[in-house]
């Protein structure tokens, strides 16, 4: 099987790391499952500005190539590449009528929805409100690109930028340490004596 989807135009592909390979092979033996979804919902107190929160998520996504990793098949074998940054659509949901109960029910359904693995974004974000000044940022990421620590880094980075934007300050858009450096380091090690 050759290259598929947008990966055909991508110049540089990288092997999966050993942990990613384990996730890949388990996913292949249990297709259509949500067991690899990492999801969380951040509650936002006080000023709720969905335009600024959307912007804060976009800034984080742009600065962090590890979130933009995509999986492709390269001659039948899984590989990964970094999709170029482009602004994404972030759903905006209003649970003012159903309140937290409606949000929780939606959250469970969304978290249990499987994520396509090949040539697709491995994340999903939504903004929700349950009252005029009570909002939530929902984030779901596939475990092949994230774990508990990276989820905390995401939450802290987005909320820091959101707070700065609310105060009229410039956001801090530090590129994260490249996951591809780790991929290359592992590759060099496994190919060494």
C-alpha positions in Angstrom: 0.0 0.0 0.0 1.4 3.4 -1.0 1.1 6.8 0.6 -2.4 8.0 1.4 -4.1 11.4 1.6 -2.2 14.5 2.3 0.9 12.7 3.4 1.6 12.1 -0.3 2.7 15.8 -0.6 4.7 15.7 2.6 8.5 15.6 2.2 9.6 14.3 5.6 8.2 11.2 7.3 9.4 9.8 10.6 9.1 6.3 12.1 6.8 5.8 15.0 8.5 5.6 18.4 8.3 2.3 20.3 5.5 3.6 22.5 3.6 4.9 19.5 4.1 1.6 17.7 2.5 -0.3 20.6 -0.5 2.1 20.5 -0.7 1.6 16.7 -0.7 -2.2 16.9 -3.2 -2.4 19.7 -5.4 0.1 17.8 -5.2 -2.1 14.7 -6.4 -5.1 16.7 -9.2 -3.1 18.3 -10.4 -0.8 15.5 -13.2 1.7 16.2 -12.5 2.0 19.9 -12.0 5.1 22.0 -9.6 3.5 24.5 -6.7 5.8 23.3 -8.6 9.1 23.7 -7.2 11.5 26.2 -9.9 14.0 27.1 -10.5 16.7 29.6 -12.6 19.8 30.2 -11.2 23.0 31.7 -13.7 25.2 33.5 -13.2 28.9 33.0 -14.4 31.3 35.7 -15.0 35.0 35.2 -14.7 36.7 31.9 -15.7 34.5 29.1 -14.5 35.5 25.6 -14.8 32.7 23.2 -13.0 34.6 20.4 -9.9 35.1 22.6 -10.0 31.5 23.9 -10.2 30.2 20.3 -7.2 32.4 19.5 -5.3 31.0 22.5 -5.9 27.4 21.3 -4.8 28.4 17.7 -1.6 30.0 19.0 -0.8 26.8 21.0 -1.5 24.6 18.0 0.7 26.7 15.8 3.6 26.7 18.2 3.5 22.9 19.0 4.2 20.6 16.1 3.6 17.5 18.3 -0.1 18.3 18.2 0.0 18.5 14.4 1.5 15.0 14.0 -0.4 12.9 11.6 -0.1 9.2 10.9 0.2 7.8 7.4 0.9 4.5 5.7 4.2 4.4 3.9 4.5 1.3 1.8 2.1 -0.4 4.2 3.9 0.7 7.4 2.8 3.4 9.8 4.8 6.6 9.8 4.2 10.1 11.0 4.6 13.6 9.7 3.9 17.1 10.8 1.0 18.8 9.1 1.6 22.5 8.4 -0.3 24.8 10.7 -3.6 26.1 9.4 -6.3 27.7 11.6 -8.9 25.1 12.7 -12.6 25.3 13.4 -13.4 25.0 17.1 -17.0 24.1 17.9 -18.9 26.5 20.1 -21.7 24.9 22.1 -24.3 26.5 24.3 -25.6 24.4 27.2 -27.4 27.3 28.9 -30.7 25.4 28.8 -29.5 22.0 29.9 -26.7 23.2 32.2 -24.0 20.9 33.5 -26.1 17.8 32.9 -26.2 18.6 29.2 -22.5 19.3 29.1 -21.6 16.1 30.9 -23.8 14.0 28.6 -22.3 15.6 25.5 -18.8 15.2 27.0 -19.2 11.5 27.6 -20.5 10.9 24.0 -17.7 13.0 22.5 -15.0 11.3 24.6 -16.3 7.9 23.5 -16.3 8.7 19.8 -13.3 7.1 18.1 -10.8 9.3 16.3 -9.7 8.4 12.7 -6.0 7.6 12.8 -4.8 7.9 9.2 -4.1 11.3 7.7 -6.4 13.0 10.2 -6.0 15.5 13.0 -5.5 13.6 16.2 -7.2 16.3 18.4 -10.6 17.9 18.8 -11.4 21.1 20.7 -14.8 22.7 21.6 -15.8 25.7 23.6 -19.0 25.4 25.7 -20.9 27.6 28.0 -23.5 26.7 30.7 -24.1 30.3 31.9 -23.2 33.8 30.7 -19.8 33.8 32.6 -19.3 30.0 33.0 -17.4 28.4 30.2 -15.5 25.3 29.3 -12.7 24.3 27.0 -13.0 20.6 26.0 -9.9 18.9 24.5 -9.6 15.4 23.2 -6.3 14.1 21.8 -5.2 10.7 20.7 -2.7 9.0 23.0 -0.4 8.4 20.0 0.4 12.1 20.2 -0.3 13.0 23.8 -0.2 11.7 27.4 -1.2 13.1 30.8 1.9 15.4 31.0 1.4 16.8 27.5 -2.3 17.4 28.4 -1.2 19.6 31.4 1.3 21.5 29.2 -1.6 22.1 26.7 -3.9 23.3 29.4 -1.3 25.6 31.0 -0.2 27.0 27.7 -3.6 27.8 26.4 -4.8 29.3 29.7 -1.7 31.4 30.0 -2.2 32.8 26.5 -5.9 33.4 27.2 -5.2 35.3 30.4 -2.6 37.4 28.6 -5.0 38.1 25.7 -7.8 39.1 28.2 -5.3 41.6 29.8 -4.4 43.1 26.4 -0.9 41.6 26.6 1.0 39.8 23.8 0.7 36.0 24.2 3.9 34.0 24.7 4.3 31.7 21.7 7.4 29.7 22.7 7.8 26.6 20.5 7.8 23.5 22.6 10.6 21.1 22.5 10.2 19.2 19.3 8.9 15.7 19.6 10.7 14.9 16.4 14.0 15.4 18.2 13.0 12.5 20.4 11.9 10.5 17.4 15.3 11.1 15.8 17.2 10.3 19.0 15.4 7.0 19.4 16.0 6.1 15.7 19.8 6.9 16.1 19.9 4.8 19.3 18.1 1.7 17.8 20.3 1.9 14.7 23.5 2.1 16.7 25.7 -0.7 17.9 
